[in-house]
Amino acid sequence: MNTTGQHFNKFQEASSRTLKVGIGLLVSILAIGTSGYHFIENLNFLDSIYMTVITIATVGFREVDHPLSDNGKWFTIGLIITSLGSLAYVGANMARFVFDGELANYIKTYRVDKKIEKLKDHVIIVGYGRNGEQAAMELQENGVEFVILDKRDNVISRVRENPNLLYIKGDATHEDVLEQAGVNRARALIATTPNDADNVFVVLTARSMNPGLTVISRASELESQMKLKRAGATNVIMPERIGGQRMAKLVHQPDVVEFIEYILLQKTNDVSLEEVSCKSLAQRFVGKSIGELKVREKTGANIVGIKISGARYVFNPDPQMILSRNDQLFVLGNREQVSKLKEVMESDS
């Protein structure tokens, strides 16, 4: 069953639970009332059910042409009290379901699930703590679609407040939850939970479901880094370690740190460090040197590094270095310059 179907069934179960209780109480009261009038007042079936209906409905119609005995009157009093209490109970539950936001939450979840079903090449963020929220902000600013996975009620309530966020409430260590998030169609998964054991299970499960998935995981303990790598993590990040290194660098190389952060983290379009794949490299450039691209002359951008055939990194590559379609370029420039470079690389003329 797909995601929308599952959540719609949950919605139906939740919304129909109160309705079922109400119908059950009504049928029970009708059965008790009809039986009571039949055995206490010796009324036929039609008169018995008629007396029951006008009693619980309190419509004020006349009784059947049969004066009630004392036992019948006591029974009628009890029937009225019981029916009013039952109706009040059902009404209160229906009002709570609507006014406490449960109905709105189910409707919103249904709509979110419909959007998730259409996603492709998206990112799954497991855990929406400080690291997960920061990752979501960065992806959102770069126009990358993502889905948030978290099992905590308070976190999901907070996520629901933002109408632009897609989310699933569930445990990401379970295959069915990852399947709901579209792990088979996703391009990457980011595991940010503070529990290393949970991250290992998430990485292991996601990798088994999508072998080509890019998996990035957080680690709190140094020994967890190797376990996560063995489980299938593409990269492992230790926020505490990175934070300590950054603070130390700011002591003796503050300008270098700020310059790099400006390039990587600034929000303007002045400059950015971009990855440019050579997979779509025009045939006329295959087997040619970097210098023959005339990057600086034609686009204004600068090639500051290259990843050769997905294996070896070269910084500040020599202009005589030969290009292939398996390479990845690291380009420094504004978005217009980088876009122009991609056009030049892919053009056959």
SULZIHU-V301925 format. One record per run of one state. SS is the DSSP state (h for helix, s for strand, l for the rest). FROM is the first residue (numbers start at 0). LEN is the number of residues. If there is no record, write none. Layout:
((SS,FROM,LEN) (SS,FROM,LEN))
This chain:
((l,0,2) (h,2,39) (l,41,3) (h,44,13) (l,57,12) (h,69,30) (l,99,2) (h,101,16) (l,117,5) (s,122,4) (l,126,3) (h,129,12) (l,141,4) (s,145,5) (l,150,2) (h,152,8) (l,160,6) (s,166,3) (l,169,5) (h,174,6) (l,180,7) (s,187,4) (l,191,4) (h,195,14) (l,209,4) (s,213,5) (l,218,3) (h,221,10) (l,231,3) (s,234,3) (l,237,1) (h,238,14) (l,252,1) (h,253,12) (l,265,6) (s,271,6) (l,277,5) (h,282,3) (l,285,3) (s,288,1) (h,289,4) (l,293,1) (h,294,5) (l,299,2) (s,301,7) (l,308,3) (s,311,4) (l,315,6) (s,321,1) (l,322,5) (s,327,6) (l,333,1) (h,334,12) (l,346,3))
